[in-house]
Amino acid sequence: MGWCDDESDANYNRPIRLPARARHEELARGDGLYDVVLVLDHNQRPRVRGYGSAIFFHLTRSDHDPTAGCVAIARAQMLRLLPRLSRDCMMIIR
């Protein structure tokens, strides 16, 4: 599974099957960051080319290095939070 971040592709900012020709991010990673990954509602409906691809909410690295524009928390925090989430939840990023 992957996420298309190629603005020239019809599947831009959507999940895709791999292998794929379009530029993409692999969601199955060896480092475990995407063992739990949620897609936040940035540039989803409508998708606007040039406005940026998805913002993921995923697990953080053990050293808490910054993400590439996503939101990340520790596995223990994510597992505590997941049962409390619903489609109606809103994340405010400051």
SVG drawing of the C-alpha trace seen along z (x, -y; Angstrom):
<svg xmlns="http://www.w3.org/2000/svg" viewBox="-19 -28 36 32">
<polyline fill="none" stroke="black" stroke-width="0.4" points="0.0,0.0 1.2,-3.5 0.0,-7.1 0.3,-9.0 1.9,-12.4 2.4,-13.0 0.4,-16.0 0.4,-15.0 -1.3,-11.6 -5.1,-11.1 -4.7,-9.4 -2.9,-12.4 -3.5,-12.5 -5.1,-9.1 -4.1,-5.6 -2.7,-3.5 -1.6,0.1 2.1,0.7 4.1,1.0 3.1,-2.2 4.7,-4.5 3.5,-7.7 5.6,-9.3 4.4,-7.9 5.1,-7.2 5.2,-3.6 2.9,-3.0 4.4,0.4 7.7,-0.7 10.3,1.2 10.7,-1.5 7.1,-1.1 6.1,-4.7 3.0,-3.8 2.0,-0.8 -0.8,-3.1 -1.5,-5.9 -4.6,-8.1 -5.1,-10.5 -6.1,-14.0 -8.6,-16.0 -6.0,-18.3 -6.6,-18.7 -9.0,-15.8 -12.3,-17.3 -11.7,-18.9 -8.1,-17.8 -6.2,-20.8 -2.9,-20.3 -0.2,-22.3 -1.9,-22.6 0.0,-19.8 -0.5,-16.1 -2.0,-14.4 -1.0,-15.1 -0.7,-11.8 -1.2,-11.3 1.2,-8.5 3.7,-7.0 6.8,-9.0 10.4,-7.8 12.0,-6.8 14.2,-9.9 11.1,-12.1 12.8,-13.6 10.5,-16.0 8.2,-14.6 8.0,-15.8 4.9,-17.8 2.8,-15.2 1.7,-14.9 3.3,-12.1 2.9,-10.7 4.4,-7.8 2.9,-4.3 1.5,-4.2 -0.2,-7.5 -1.7,-6.5 -3.0,-3.2 -4.7,-5.1 -6.2,-7.7 -7.4,-5.4 -10.5,-4.0 -11.7,-7.6 -11.6,-8.8 -14.5,-9.0 -15.1,-10.5 -16.4,-13.6 -13.2,-14.3 -11.3,-17.4 -7.5,-17.9 -6.4,-21.5 -2.8,-22.0 -1.1,-25.1"/>
</svg>
